[in-house]
Amino acid sequence: MEFLAYLWDDLDDVAGAFRHLAAAAITETLATAVPFIAAASGMLLAGAVALLLAREHLPHLVG
């Protein structure tokens, strides 16, 4: 029975190591992606604001 307790403890350590690696990979991926997501959303927001502001002037430029 003691052998099973040691085996269970070793399996739990291996599972914990895999959980740690998966969490680290997700954290690093998100840390890398967040600046790109922020830049893209900032560009979209700036484009939308530019279109809204230009809409007032476009009829005068066309006509």
OpenMM code with the backbone's topology and positions (N, CA, C; nanometers):
from openmm import Vec3, app, unit

residues = "MET GLU PHE LEU ALA TYR LEU TRP ASP ASP LEU ASP ASP VAL ALA GLY ALA PHE ARG HIS LEU ALA ALA ALA ALA ILE THR GLU THR LEU ALA THR ALA VAL PRO PHE ILE ALA ALA ALA SER GLY MET LEU LEU ALA GLY ALA VAL ALA LEU LEU LEU ALA ARG GLU HIS LEU PRO HIS LEU VAL GLY".split()
positions = [
    Vec3(0.0814, -0.1199, 0.0000),
    Vec3(0.0000, 0.0000, 0.0000),
    Vec3(0.0854, 0.1258, 0.0000),
    Vec3(0.1981, 0.1180, 0.0681),
    Vec3(0.2841, 0.2355, 0.0745),
    Vec3(0.3371, 0.2704, -0.0643),
    Vec3(0.3582, 0.1666, -0.1462),
    Vec3(0.4043, 0.1893, -0.2830),
    Vec3(0.3032, 0.2728, -0.3611),
    Vec3(0.1753, 0.2461, -0.3422),
    Vec3(0.0721, 0.3227, -0.4112),
    Vec3(0.0698, 0.4680, -0.3656),
    Vec3(0.0977, 0.4915, -0.2384),
    Vec3(0.1024, 0.6290, -0.1887),
    Vec3(0.2177, 0.7048, -0.2529),
    Vec3(0.3349, 0.6398, -0.2654),
    Vec3(0.4482, 0.7035, -0.3312),
    Vec3(0.4199, 0.7265, -0.4793),
    Vec3(0.3578, 0.6314, -0.5436),
    Vec3(0.3237, 0.6450, -0.6851),
    Vec3(0.2247, 0.7594, -0.7053),
    Vec3(0.1255, 0.7663, -0.6179),
    Vec3(0.0270, 0.8753, -0.6270),
    Vec3(0.0937, 1.0111, -0.6059),
    Vec3(0.1869, 1.0185, -0.5124),
    Vec3(0.2580, 1.1430, -0.4862),
    Vec3(0.3423, 1.1844, -0.6071),
    Vec3(0.4089, 1.0884, -0.6694),
    Vec3(0.4889, 1.1190, -0.7882),
    Vec3(0.4002, 1.1635, -0.9047),
    Vec3(0.2880, 1.0956, -0.9232),
    Vec3(0.1958, 1.1354, -1.0303),
    Vec3(0.1391, 1.2743, -1.0047),
    Vec3(0.1111, 1.3058, -0.8797),
    Vec3(0.0614, 1.4388, -0.8453),
    Vec3(0.1678, 1.5450, -0.8727),
    Vec3(0.2946, 1.5134, -0.8453),
    Vec3(0.4032, 1.6073, -0.8760),
    Vec3(0.4150, 1.6314, -1.0259),
    Vec3(0.4038, 1.5265, -1.1053),
    Vec3(0.4118, 1.5402, -1.2512),
    Vec3(0.2935, 1.6211, -1.3030),
    Vec3(0.1753, 1.5936, -1.2516),
    Vec3(0.0570, 1.6698, -1.2933),
    Vec3(0.0718, 1.8166, -1.2545),
    Vec3(0.1263, 1.8434, -1.1369),
    Vec3(0.1494, 1.9812, -1.0941),
    Vec3(0.2488, 2.0522, -1.1843),
    Vec3(0.3521, 1.9806, -1.2277),
    Vec3(0.4501, 2.0397, -1.3188),
    Vec3(0.3847, 2.0739, -1.4519),
    Vec3(0.3009, 1.9856, -1.5037),
    Vec3(0.2315, 2.0143, -1.6302),
    Vec3(0.1358, 2.1320, -1.6157),
    Vec3(0.0656, 2.1399, -1.5021),
    Vec3(-0.0230, 2.2548, -1.4780),
    Vec3(0.0564, 2.3841, -1.4735),
    Vec3(0.1727, 2.3802, -1.4106),
    Vec3(0.2574, 2.4989, -1.4026),
    Vec3(0.3052, 2.5405, -1.5413),
    Vec3(0.3474, 2.4453, -1.6225),
    Vec3(0.3930, 2.4769, -1.7582),
    Vec3(0.2792, 2.5325, -1.8433),
    Vec3(0.1610, 2.4757, -1.8317),
    Vec3(0.0475, 2.5250, -1.9088),
    Vec3(0.0094, 2.6662, -1.8665),
    Vec3(0.0087, 2.6915, -1.7357),
    Vec3(-0.0247, 2.8257, -1.6874),
    Vec3(0.0807, 2.9270, -1.7315),
    Vec3(0.2065, 2.8884, -1.7278),
    Vec3(0.3135, 2.9794, -1.7711),
    Vec3(0.3028, 3.0088, -1.9203),
    Vec3(0.2707, 2.9077, -2.0003),
    Vec3(0.2568, 2.9289, -2.1443),
    Vec3(0.1401, 3.0226, -2.1752),
    Vec3(0.0295, 3.0045, -2.1068),
    Vec3(-0.0867, 3.0916, -2.1289),
    Vec3(-0.0549, 3.2341, -2.0854),
    Vec3(0.0121, 3.2483, -1.9717),
    Vec3(0.0470, 3.3810, -1.9223),
    Vec3(0.1405, 3.4530, -2.0180),
    Vec3(0.2412, 3.3830, -2.0679),
    Vec3(0.3356, 3.4446, -2.1611),
    Vec3(0.2674, 3.4808, -2.2924),
    Vec3(0.1772, 3.3962, -2.3395),
    Vec3(0.1061, 3.4245, -2.4638),
    Vec3(0.0186, 3.5483, -2.4494),
    Vec3(-0.0537, 3.5571, -2.3399),
    Vec3(-0.1387, 3.6739, -2.3173),
    Vec3(-0.0566, 3.8000, -2.2962),
    Vec3(0.0562, 3.7883, -2.2267),
    Vec3(0.1411, 3.9049, -2.2046),
    Vec3(0.1975, 3.9571, -2.3360),
    Vec3(0.2192, 3.8685, -2.4311),
    Vec3(0.2688, 3.9101, -2.5619),
    Vec3(0.1570, 3.9670, -2.6468),
    Vec3(0.0375, 3.9121, -2.6372),
    Vec3(-0.0723, 3.9519, -2.7248),
    Vec3(-0.1410, 4.0805, -2.6807),
    Vec3(-0.1394, 4.1119, -2.5527),
    Vec3(-0.2138, 4.2278, -2.5024),
    Vec3(-0.1702, 4.3592, -2.5671),
    Vec3(-0.0403, 4.3884, -2.5832),
    Vec3(-0.0044, 4.5146, -2.6485),
    Vec3(-0.0538, 4.5230, -2.7929),
    Vec3(-0.0514, 4.4115, -2.8644),
    Vec3(-0.1002, 4.4122, -3.0029),
    Vec3(-0.2512, 4.4335, -3.0082),
    Vec3(-0.3226, 4.3728, -2.9154),
    Vec3(-0.4676, 4.3914, -2.9098),
    Vec3(-0.5007, 4.5363, -2.8754),
    Vec3(-0.4261, 4.5950, -2.7824),
    Vec3(-0.4490, 4.7344, -2.7454),
    Vec3(-0.4185, 4.8274, -2.8622),
    Vec3(-0.3117, 4.8016, -2.9355),
    Vec3(-0.2776, 4.8862, -3.0497),
    Vec3(-0.3833, 4.8756, -3.1586),
    Vec3(-0.4298, 4.7550, -3.1857),
    Vec3(-0.5321, 4.7371, -3.2896),
    Vec3(-0.6630, 4.8043, -3.2503),
    Vec3(-0.7027, 4.7919, -3.1251),
    Vec3(-0.8273, 4.8562, -3.0839),
    Vec3(-0.8125, 5.0077, -3.0826),
    Vec3(-0.6948, 5.0574, -3.0508),
    Vec3(-0.6707, 5.2008, -3.0571),
    Vec3(-0.6782, 5.2535, -3.1996),
    Vec3(-0.6241, 5.1776, -3.2928),
    Vec3(-0.6318, 5.2195, -3.4336),
    Vec3(-0.7759, 5.2168, -3.4838),
    Vec3(-0.8521, 5.1158, -3.4444),
    Vec3(-0.9929, 5.1099, -3.4844),
    Vec3(-1.0717, 5.2259, -3.4261),
    Vec3(-1.0447, 5.2580, -3.3008),
    Vec3(-1.1133, 5.3701, -3.2377),
    Vec3(-1.0762, 5.5015, -3.3052),
    Vec3(-0.9490, 5.5201, -3.3355),
    Vec3(-0.9056, 5.6425, -3.4032),
    Vec3(-0.9676, 5.6524, -3.5421),
    Vec3(-0.9769, 5.5420, -3.6133),
    Vec3(-1.0404, 5.5426, -3.7453),
    Vec3(-1.1878, 5.5757, -3.7370),
    Vec3(-1.2561, 5.5222, -3.6370),
    Vec3(-1.3981, 5.5515, -3.6218),
    Vec3(-1.4201, 5.6988, -3.5879),
    Vec3(-1.3373, 5.7530, -3.5022),
    Vec3(-1.3489, 5.8945, -3.4672),
    Vec3(-1.3195, 5.9815, -3.5885),
    Vec3(-1.2183, 5.9457, -3.6655),
    Vec3(-1.1847, 6.0231, -3.7852),
    Vec3(-1.3007, 6.0205, -3.8853),
    Vec3(-1.3641, 5.9058, -3.9027),
    Vec3(-1.4777, 5.8981, -3.9949),
    Vec3(-1.5955, 5.9805, -3.9440),
    Vec3(-1.6206, 5.9753, -3.8141),
    Vec3(-1.7307, 6.0542, -3.7592),
    Vec3(-1.7048, 6.2041, -3.7724),
    Vec3(-1.5821, 6.2464, -3.7500),
    Vec3(-1.5500, 6.3882, -3.7635),
    Vec3(-1.5470, 6.4317, -3.9095),
    Vec3(-1.5022, 6.3457, -3.9989),
    Vec3(-1.4942, 6.3813, -4.1396),
    Vec3(-1.6312, 6.3825, -4.2053),
    Vec3(-1.7279, 6.3136, -4.1466),
    Vec3(-1.8618, 6.3058, -4.2061),
    Vec3(-1.9245, 6.4452, -4.2154),
    Vec3(-1.8926, 6.5325, -4.1217),
    Vec3(-1.9467, 6.6682, -4.1273),
    Vec3(-1.8878, 6.7475, -4.2429),
    Vec3(-1.7641, 6.7203, -4.2789),
    Vec3(-1.6953, 6.7991, -4.3798),
    Vec3(-1.7027, 6.7390, -4.5194),
    Vec3(-1.7360, 6.6117, -4.5296),
    Vec3(-1.7385, 6.5464, -4.6608),
    Vec3(-1.8403, 6.6093, -4.7566),
    Vec3(-1.9615, 6.6429, -4.7162),
    Vec3(-2.0537, 6.7048, -4.8135),
    Vec3(-1.9997, 6.8363, -4.8678),
    Vec3(-1.9290, 6.9110, -4.7878),
    Vec3(-1.8722, 7.0385, -4.8344),
    Vec3(-1.7578, 7.0160, -4.9309),
    Vec3(-1.6842, 6.9094, -4.9101),
    Vec3(-1.5730, 6.8805, -5.0001),
    Vec3(-1.6224, 6.8239, -5.1325),
    Vec3(-1.7261, 6.7459, -5.1292),
    Vec3(-1.7796, 6.6837, -5.2517),
    Vec3(-1.8601, 6.7841, -5.3293),
    Vec3(-1.9451, 6.8594, -5.2639),
    Vec3(-2.0377, 6.9490, -5.3308),
    Vec3(-1.9772, 7.0807, -5.3554),
] * unit.nanometer
topology = app.Topology()
chain = topology.addChain("A")
for resn in residues:
    res = topology.addResidue(resn, chain)
    for name in ("N", "CA", "C"):
        topology.addAtom(name, app.Element.getBySymbol(name[0]), res)
